[in-house]
Amino acid sequence: MNEIKNIRHPEKVNKPDKISPSKPPWLKVKAPLGDLFLKTKGLLDDLNITTVCEEAACPNIGSCWEKKTRNNDDYG
C-alpha cells in the first residue's frame, strides 16, 4: 500500500519512468550566453517585444541574435 502512495499516477505502476532514449550530444544545443545575445534580449525585454524565436523556443536563437537578426509578429 505504501508503495502505491509513492507513485504519482496509478497508471505508471507498470510503465518505465523513461520511455524514450536521451538525445545524442550532436542534437543538443548549448544555451545562448553571448554578450550580443544578452544585449538583444535586454533591449527586447525593455521594449516589451516578444519574438517568434522566443515563443517557439527556437534552438537557433543564439546564433540568430548574435548576428542581430530576429523575427517578430505584429498584431494590430
Summary of the structure (lengths in Angstrom):
residues: 76
radius of gyration: 20.0
end to end distance: 57.0
largest distance: 57.9
contacts: 122
relative contact order: 0.14
helix: 42%
strand: 0%
